Amino acid sequence: MTTEPFTLLKLSNRIQSIDILRGIAMVLMALDHVRDFFHISAWTDDPLNLETTTPALFFTRYITHFCAPTFVFLSGVSIYLQSLRKTKNELSVFLMKRGLWLVLLDVTIISFGWSFNPNYNFIFLQVIWVIGISMFLLGLLIQVSYKFILILGLLFVFGHNLLDFVEAADGYKPTFLWDVLHHGNFAFYTLWGSHKAVVFYPIIPWSGLMMLGYCAGVFFTSNYSAGQRAKILVRIGEGLLLLFVVLRLINVYGNPVVWSIQKTNFYTFLSFINVHKYPPSLMYMCVTIGIALISLVLLEKVENRFTRIMSIFGRTAFFYYILHLYLIHFFATIYFYANGHSVSESVANIQTNIWYFITPGEGFGLLEVYVIWIIVILVLFPLCKWYDRYKQAHKEKWWLSYL
């Protein structure tokens, strides 16, 4: 059975589980961002810090680990499915143009959404930027072969943690290029004057994950029945979770930070599952993608009100992403003024706060964070529903494929 993607196979119908899982990832992502803006310790402590966190705070952060890798992986799957109705040249050009477009939006519209800073003192290279770069690279690579993309993706995902040993050496200091490619250590690099850039999502591990998602797309074609696909995805998912457990027990490779014995058995368990996202370690990708693959199988035959709502969010993911960011920051701005602060105060503190209308040490507990999160989702749903209907009714509009 061939795995060559450009045989223009015909899909029998849309795989709804992809949209559903993507929508769940987007909804969980909003929870993490609400926590960033509203939780009282968001700017003063790490929710994964086992010395100070609580189980509820830990898992509020931990469950959102699944968002970015799931979205990047499914983006690769979707690109493969596009290859069934486009030629190599058509898809290559589209991916390179859309990839560059996403990078442009990330350093302009999206960076402003995070900071509300019209001077753009800080450019945040986050998930949309790395999706754009990964799309651009995939646009180049699809001119080669499926097998080459598979091998390169495996090399990037399973081998990139070898660079951890270089980074752990005494006296090591990353450069901007190194951070862009692998490290992503939250260091600020001066671009010009007072304008700085910080890399959250480096290229090598994330682009490798998109490549593997692209290669997994073959299982969603008519070459495989639903039963065959389910069996394969479950086996791969279980294999990744088993690999996570084995390598984590060995405690040598796959995560730059080893786990350790803590004050209680439960906190030792938290240390064991606490994996590195910046950059995404092999262990991080194993546990998140392993669960994502099994979830795809479990969701494929589920149809109810919840899955229909999630599929709407999944089909309007980028539209949702931009709106949710501005909405959350708008709510945070209202809270900032309600606490008696002024815009001049925020401007004066921008070098330490990074984002406008945020005061470290002020905020709510987890219960209020969850309430705000639910409000955000309720506000976004009718907007995404409208946009989804607009897209379905205007498929002839080429520019919609860039949003």
C-alpha positions in Angstrom: 0.0 0.0 0.0 1.5 3.3 -1.1 2.1 6.2 1.3 2.8 8.7 -1.5 0.4 11.6 -0.8 -0.1 12.9 -4.3 -2.2 10.2 -5.7 -5.2 12.5 -5.3 -7.2 9.9 -3.3 -10.7 10.9 -2.5 -11.9 11.3 1.1 -15.2 9.6 1.7 -16.1 12.3 4.2 -14.6 14.8 6.6 -13.0 13.3 9.7 -14.9 15.1 12.4 -12.7 13.9 15.2 -9.9 16.2 13.9 -12.1 19.3 14.2 -13.4 18.2 17.6 -10.0 17.6 19.1 -8.6 20.8 17.6 -11.6 22.6 19.2 -11.0 21.1 22.6 -7.3 22.2 22.4 -8.4 25.7 21.6 -10.8 25.9 24.5 -8.2 24.5 26.9 -5.7 27.0 25.6 -8.0 29.9 26.6 -7.9 28.6 30.2 -4.1 28.9 30.2 -4.2 32.4 28.8 -6.9 33.5 31.3 -4.7 32.2 34.0 -1.8 34.2 32.6 -3.8 37.4 32.7 -5.8 36.9 35.9 -4.3 34.5 38.4 -2.8 36.2 41.4 0.6 34.4 41.1 0.8 34.3 37.3 3.5 36.9 37.2 5.3 36.1 40.4 5.6 32.2 40.3 5.5 29.2 38.1 2.3 27.0 38.4 4.5 24.0 37.9 6.9 24.9 40.7 6.5 22.0 43.1 7.8 24.0 46.0 4.9 26.4 45.9 2.1 25.1 43.6 -1.1 23.2 44.6 -2.4 20.2 42.8 -5.3 22.2 41.3 -3.0 24.9 40.0 -0.5 22.4 38.7 -3.1 20.5 36.7 -4.8 23.7 35.5 -1.5 24.5 33.8 -0.6 20.9 33.0 -3.8 20.0 31.0 -3.1 23.0 28.7 0.2 21.3 27.7 -1.8 19.3 25.3 -2.9 22.4 23.3 0.1 23.5 21.2 1.4 20.0 20.3 -2.1 18.8 19.4 -2.7 21.8 17.2 0.7 21.6 15.5 0.3 17.9 14.8 -3.2 18.2 13.5 -2.0 21.1 11.3 0.3 18.6 9.7 -2.5 16.1 9.3 -4.7 18.8 7.6 -1.9 19.7 5.2 -1.6 16.0 4.1 -5.4 16.0 3.5 -5.0 19.1 1.4 -2.4 17.3 -0.7 -5.2 15.0 -1.9 -6.9 17.8 -3.7 -4.0 19.9 -4.8 -0.9 19.3 -6.9 2.6 19.5 -5.3 3.2 22.9 -6.8 -0.1 24.3 -5.7 0.2 23.1 -2.2 3.9 24.1 -2.0 3.1 27.7 -3.0 0.1 27.9 -0.7 2.0 26.6 2.3 4.9 29.0 1.8 2.6 32.0 1.3 0.4 31.1 4.3 3.4 30.3 6.4 4.9 33.8 5.8 1.5 35.4 6.4 1.2 33.7 9.8 4.7 34.9 10.8 3.7 38.4 9.8 0.5 38.3 11.8 2.3 36.8 14.8 4.8 39.7 15.1 2.2 42.3 14.5 -1.5 41.6 15.3 -0.9 38.8 17.8 2.1 40.4 19.5 0.0 43.5 20.0 -2.8 41.4 21.4 -0.5 40.1 24.1 1.0 43.4 25.0 -1.4 46.1 24.0 1.8 48.1 23.4 1.5 50.4 20.3 5.3 50.9 20.3 5.9 47.2 19.8 8.8 47.2 22.4 8.4 43.4 22.6 7.9 40.9 19.7 6.8 37.5 20.9 7.7 34.6 18.7 5.1 32.1 19.8 3.0 29.3 18.5 1.6 31.0 15.4 5.1 32.1 14.3 6.4 28.5 14.5 3.4 27.1 12.7 4.1 29.6 10.0 7.7 28.7 9.7 6.9 25.0 9.9 4.4 25.4 7.1 6.9 27.3 5.0 9.5 24.5 5.5 6.9 21.8 4.7 6.0 23.7 1.6 9.6 23.3 0.5 9.9 19.7 1.6 6.8 18.3 -0.1 8.7 18.8 -3.4 11.0 16.0 -2.2 9.3 12.8 -0.9 7.1 11.5 1.9 9.8 9.2 3.2 12.3 12.1 3.5 9.8 14.2 5.5 9.1 11.2 7.7 12.8 10.6 8.4 13.5 14.3 9.0 10.5 14.6 11.3 11.6 11.6 13.4 15.1 12.9 13.6 13.9 16.3 14.8 11.5 15.0 17.3 13.4 12.1 18.7 16.9 13.5 18.4 16.7 17.2 19.3 17.2 16.5 23.0 20.8 15.6 22.2 21.3 19.3 22.1 20.3 19.5 25.7 23.8 18.2 26.6 25.4 21.1 24.7 23.1 23.6 26.5 23.9 22.1 29.9 27.6 22.6 29.6 29.3 25.0 31.9 29.6 28.5 30.5 27.1 27.8 27.7 25.4 30.9 26.4 22.7 30.6 23.6 22.6 33.0 20.7 19.5 34.4 19.1 19.9 31.9 16.2 20.3 29.0 18.6 17.1 30.1 20.5 15.2 30.4 17.2 16.3 26.9 16.2 16.1 25.0 19.5 16.4 26.5 22.9 13.7 29.2 23.2 14.8 30.2 26.7 12.8 33.4 27.2 15.8 35.6 26.8 15.2 39.0 25.3 17.3 40.0 22.3 17.6 43.6 21.1 16.4 44.1 17.6 16.9 47.9 17.4 16.6 50.7 19.9 14.2 49.6 22.7 12.6 46.9 20.5 13.3 43.3 21.6 12.3 39.8 20.6 11.8 36.8 22.7 11.6 33.2 21.4 9.0 30.9 23.0 8.6 28.3 20.2 11.9 27.2 18.5 11.8 25.8 15.0 13.5 22.3 15.1 11.2 20.4 17.5 7.9 22.0 16.5 8.6 21.7 12.7 9.5 18.1 13.3 6.2 17.5 15.0 4.3 19.1 12.1 6.2 16.8 9.7 5.1 13.8 11.7 1.5 15.0 11.7 1.7 15.4 7.9 3.0 11.8 7.6 0.3 10.6 9.9 -2.3 12.1 7.6 -2.1 9.0 5.4 -4.1 7.1 8.0 -7.0 9.5 7.4 -7.4 8.7 3.7 -9.6 6.2 2.0 -6.6 3.8 1.9 -7.5 2.9 5.5 -10.9 2.0 7.0 -12.0 3.6 10.2 -11.2 0.3 12.0 -7.7 0.1 10.6 -7.1 3.8 11.4 -8.3 3.3 15.0 -6.1 0.3 15.5 -3.0 2.0 14.2 -3.5 5.3 16.1 -4.2 3.5 19.3 -1.0 1.4 18.9 1.1 4.4 18.2 -0.5 6.4 21.0 0.1 3.6 23.5 3.6 3.2 22.2 4.4 6.8 22.8 3.0 6.7 26.3 5.0 3.5 27.0 8.1 5.2 25.7 7.4 8.2 28.0 7.2 5.9 31.0 10.4 4.0 30.1 12.6 6.9 29.3 11.3 8.9 32.2 12.2 6.0 34.6 15.7 5.9 33.1 15.8 9.7 33.7 18.7 10.4 31.4 17.4 11.4 28.0 14.3 13.0 26.6 13.8 15.9 29.0 16.3 18.6 30.1 15.1 18.4 33.7 15.2 15.1 35.5 12.4 14.1 37.9 13.3 13.7 41.6 11.9 12.5 44.9 9.6 15.1 46.5 8.1 15.8 49.9 5.2 13.3 49.3 4.6 10.4 46.9 2.0 12.5 45.1 4.4 15.3 44.5 7.0 12.8 43.3 4.4 11.7 40.8 4.0 15.4 39.7 7.7 15.6 39.3 7.7 12.5 37.2 5.0 13.8 34.8 6.3 17.4 34.8 7.8 17.7 31.3 9.6 20.6 29.5 7.6 22.7 27.1 10.1 25.4 26.2 11.5 23.9 24.1 9.1 20.9 23.8 11.1 17.8 25.0 10.7 14.4 23.6 8.9 13.4 26.8 6.5 16.3 26.4 5.6 15.3 22.9 5.3 11.7 23.7 2.8 12.2 26.5 0.7 14.9 24.7 0.6 13.3 21.2 0.1 9.8 22.7 -3.0 11.0 24.4 -4.1 13.0 21.4 -3.9 10.0 19.1 -6.0 7.9 21.4 -8.4 10.8 21.8 -8.9 11.0 18.0 -10.0 7.4 18.0 -12.4 7.8 21.0 -13.9 11.0 19.5 -14.4 9.6 16.0 -17.8 8.0 16.8 -19.1 10.5 19.3 -21.7 13.0 18.2 -23.5 15.2 20.7 -23.9 18.8 21.5 -20.5 19.1 23.1 -18.7 17.6 20.1 -20.7 19.8 17.7 -19.6 22.9 19.7 -16.0 21.8 19.8 -16.0 21.1 16.0 -17.1 24.7 15.4 -14.2 26.0 17.5 -11.9 23.6 15.6 -13.0 24.8 12.2 -12.5 28.4 13.1 -9.3 28.0 15.1 -7.3 30.9 13.9 -10.2 33.3 14.0 -10.8 32.1 17.6 -7.2 32.4 18.5 -7.0 36.1 17.6 -10.4 37.0 19.1 -9.7 35.2 22.4 -6.4 37.0 22.9 -7.9 40.4 22.5 -11.0 39.6 24.5 -9.0 38.3 27.5 -6.6 41.2 27.5 -9.6 43.6 27.2 -11.2 42.0 30.3 -7.8 42.4 32.1 -7.7 46.0 31.1 -11.1 46.6 32.7 -9.8 44.9 35.9 -6.7 47.0 35.8 -8.7 50.3 35.8 -11.2 48.9 38.3 -8.3 48.5 40.7 -7.5 52.2 40.5 -4.5 52.0 38.2 -3.8 54.5 35.4 -2.4 54.1 31.9 0.6 56.2 32.8 1.4 53.7 35.6 1.3 50.9 33.1 3.6 52.8 30.7 6.1 53.5 33.4 6.3 49.8 34.3 6.3 48.4 30.7 10.0 47.3 30.9 9.3 45.0 33.8 5.7 44.0 33.2 6.1 43.5 29.4 2.3 43.7 28.9 0.2 46.8 29.4 -2.5 46.8 32.0 -1.0 44.0 34.2 0.1 44.4 37.8 2.2 41.5 39.1 0.8 40.2 42.4 -2.8 41.3 41.6 -5.4 38.9 40.5 -7.8 36.2 41.5 -7.8 32.6 42.8 -8.4 29.6 40.6 -12.2 29.6 41.0 -12.5 33.1 39.6 -10.1 32.2 36.8 -12.3 29.3 35.7 -15.4 31.6 35.8 -13.7 34.2 33.6 -12.6 31.4 31.2 -16.2 30.1 30.9 -17.4 33.7 30.2 -14.7 34.0 27.5 -15.9 30.8 25.8 -19.5 31.8 26.0 -18.7 35.2 24.3 -16.6 33.6 21.6 -19.0 30.8 20.6 -21.6 32.8 18.7 -18.9 34.7 16.9 -17.1 31.5 15.9 -20.5 30.0 14.9 -21.2 32.9 12.6 -17.8 32.8 11.1 -18.0 29.0 10.5 -21.3 29.5 8.6 -19.8 32.3 6.6 -16.9 30.1 5.6 -19.2 27.3 4.6 -21.3 29.6 2.5 -18.4 31.3 0.8 -16.0 28.6 -0.1 -15.2 30.5 -3.3 -13.5 33.2 -1.4 -9.8 32.3 -1.6 -8.7 34.6 1.2 -10.6 32.6 3.8 -8.1 29.8 3.5 -5.5 32.2 5.0 -7.6 32.7 8.1 
